[in-house]
Amino acid sequence: MIKVEDMLPGEMLALLLRTGFGHLGCTRDNHPYVVPMHYGFDSQDLYFFTTEGTKTDFIAANSEICFQVEEITNPRHWRSVMVMGKAKRLTRPDEMETAMHFILERNPTLTPALNKTKIGSWTRSNHIVIYRVRPDAIYGRKTIGEEA
């Protein structure tokens, strides 16, 4: 049996700074939506880059999001951090430039957000959107090994 315990604030911060990939969770009309996302983190705010679509529609309807980041060595050794907060769509060039600095550190190609999506005769355009999340709460759990 493994033991799971809360992570210390410094451990959570370190995981958010080194990882760069997680899962965005949002809701609209009582329907959840979770997608994998690259992100940037500056020790205070979490930033993510996407294009107009389902995520932006959900966030426009309800800006409360969660963002989960994990580091898994194996099923018995893992760490997981959950960031809770409101996603704010950035529009000012200086804010967008700051966010892009941190996002590009982790995902220089901006994939899969920048892609060519073609379904039948329909092609989705890539209208760029950048969000900042100032955490209202950060929770973290980790395994600490096996109990005897």
C-alpha positions in Angstrom: 0.0 0.0 0.0 1.3 3.5 -0.8 0.9 6.5 1.3 -0.4 9.8 -0.2 0.2 13.1 1.5 -0.1 16.8 0.8 2.7 18.5 -0.9 4.4 21.5 0.6 4.0 24.9 -1.1 7.6 24.9 -2.4 7.1 21.4 -3.9 4.0 22.5 -5.7 5.7 25.6 -7.1 8.7 23.6 -8.2 6.4 21.1 -10.1 4.5 23.9 -11.8 7.8 25.5 -12.9 9.4 22.4 -14.3 6.5 20.6 -16.0 4.9 22.8 -18.7 2.1 20.3 -19.6 -1.2 19.6 -17.8 -5.0 19.3 -18.2 -7.4 22.2 -18.3 -10.8 21.6 -16.8 -13.7 23.9 -17.3 -17.5 23.7 -17.3 -20.5 25.2 -19.1 -24.1 24.5 -18.5 -23.2 21.8 -16.0 -21.1 20.0 -18.6 -17.4 19.4 -17.9 -14.7 19.7 -20.5 -11.1 18.6 -19.9 -8.3 18.9 -22.4 -4.5 18.5 -22.4 -2.7 21.8 -22.6 0.8 23.2 -22.6 1.3 26.2 -20.2 3.8 28.6 -18.8 4.2 29.6 -15.2 6.1 32.6 -13.7 5.9 31.6 -10.0 2.7 33.6 -9.6 0.5 33.2 -12.7 -0.3 30.3 -15.0 -0.6 31.2 -18.8 -1.9 29.2 -21.6 -2.2 29.7 -25.4 -5.0 28.3 -27.5 -7.1 29.2 -30.5 -10.8 30.0 -30.7 -13.0 27.0 -30.2 -14.6 24.8 -27.6 -12.2 25.9 -24.8 -12.8 29.6 -25.4 -16.5 29.1 -25.6 -16.6 27.3 -22.2 -14.3 29.9 -20.6 -16.4 32.7 -21.9 -19.5 31.2 -20.3 -17.7 30.3 -17.0 -14.2 31.7 -16.3 -13.7 29.4 -13.2 -11.2 26.7 -14.3 -8.9 24.1 -12.8 -5.6 23.1 -14.2 -4.0 19.8 -13.2 -0.3 19.0 -13.6 1.3 15.7 -12.8 4.6 14.0 -12.7 4.4 10.2 -12.8 7.4 8.0 -12.3 5.3 4.8 -12.1 1.9 4.0 -10.5 3.3 4.0 -7.0 5.4 7.2 -7.4 3.7 10.4 -8.6 3.0 14.0 -7.8 0.0 16.0 -8.8 -0.9 19.7 -8.4 -4.3 21.4 -9.0 -4.5 25.1 -9.7 -7.9 26.7 -9.2 -8.8 30.2 -10.4 -10.4 32.4 -13.0 -9.1 32.5 -16.6 -8.7 36.0 -17.8 -8.4 36.5 -21.6 -5.4 38.8 -22.2 -5.8 41.6 -24.8 -3.1 44.1 -23.9 0.0 43.7 -25.9 2.3 44.0 -22.9 0.4 41.3 -21.0 0.4 39.0 -24.1 4.1 39.5 -24.6 4.8 38.5 -21.0 2.6 35.5 -21.2 4.2 34.3 -24.5 7.6 34.5 -23.0 6.7 31.9 -20.4 4.6 29.8 -22.8 7.3 29.6 -25.4 9.9 28.5 -22.9 7.9 25.3 -22.4 6.3 24.9 -25.9 8.4 26.7 -28.6 6.3 25.3 -31.5 2.9 26.2 -29.8 1.6 22.8 -30.9 -1.0 21.5 -30.8 -2.8 24.8 -30.5 -1.5 26.0 -33.9 -2.5 23.4 -36.3 -4.5 22.8 -39.5 -7.9 21.3 -38.6 -9.9 20.2 -41.6 -13.1 18.2 -41.3 -14.7 17.6 -44.7 -14.9 20.9 -46.5 -14.6 22.9 -43.2 -11.3 24.3 -42.1 -10.9 25.8 -38.7 -9.0 29.1 -38.6 -6.4 29.8 -35.9 -7.6 32.9 -34.0 -5.1 33.1 -31.2 -6.2 33.5 -27.6 -4.0 33.8 -24.5 -5.2 33.4 -20.9 -3.8 34.2 -17.5 -4.9 32.4 -14.3 -4.0 33.9 -11.0 -4.5 31.0 -8.7 -7.2 31.3 -6.0 -5.9 28.0 -4.6 -3.2 25.4 -5.3 -3.5 21.9 -4.0 -0.9 19.1 -4.3 -0.5 15.5 -3.4 2.3 13.0 -3.7 3.1 9.5 -2.9 5.9 9.0 -0.3 6.7 5.3 -0.9 5.3 2.1 0.3 4.2 1.3 3.8 5.5 -1.9 5.5 
